[in-house]
Amino acid sequence: MSTPTGRILVVEDEDLVRNMITDVLRAAGYEVRGAKEGREGLRELKASPPDLVVLDLNLPGMNGLAVCREIRADEQARHVGILVLTGNRGDEVETALFDAGADEYIRKGDFKPALFLRRVGAVLRRAVRTGEERLSEGPLALYPKRREAELDGRPLDLTPTEFDILYKLVTQRDRAVSRRELLDRGDDESGLDRTVDVHVMGIRRKLEPHGWLVATVRGVGYRLGSRAD
């Protein structure tokens, strides 16, 4: 089995939690740096962009949602993966995280090293720059090597997970894609359907007036849509 690779920045104000997460990641083979608060994390990110940020939601001063938005607004760092740690529960929290640009989240109360590492691996896989030079479907164009998208010829601001979902739908346009495939977790975890559905709602908002590009297939998942849907 190959050793995981990737540069990860852990932004967590509790020393015990940050050190525990850092130890888990380093033991798995990742290169890890740490920061204690949001603005320090952003400085570290700008100095040397990582592949993934593991980000606590309830940071002092600048909270995790604000840090997410700053990362997504930064042209040089907007494609960095973001996995949020939160002690909060509820659909509103999940929606707020994804709206701010997070790719994944894990609740601190549910933290298990094996589960955490699967989520880390899934987000990092979404950030891999592969594929054809240009893929298009009507008003939508995807540039996989650059991880960029355009809608009606204008840049489309997508998170890595949103890009990955659209990429899978476009490259597998002849079939419905299950929620598990779209999120690339590879396991049956509670809440997965809801998580994918929240991401899709965000994608459709960004695709307006072409939200029809993502069509729901009841009982299965989603497929690339057409104007006739």
Secondary structure, 3 states (H helix, E strand, C coil): CCCCCCEEEEECCCHHHHHHHHHHHHHCCCEEEEECCHHHHHHHHHHCCCCEEEEECCCCCCCHHHHHHHHHHCCCCCCCEEEEEECCCCHHHHHHHHHHCCCEEEEHHHCCHHHHHHHHHHHHHHCCCCCCCCEEECCEEEECCCCEEEECCEEECCCHHHHHHHHHHHHCCCCCEEHHHHHCCCCCCCCHHHHHHHHHHHHHHHHCCCHHHEEEECCCEEEECCCCC
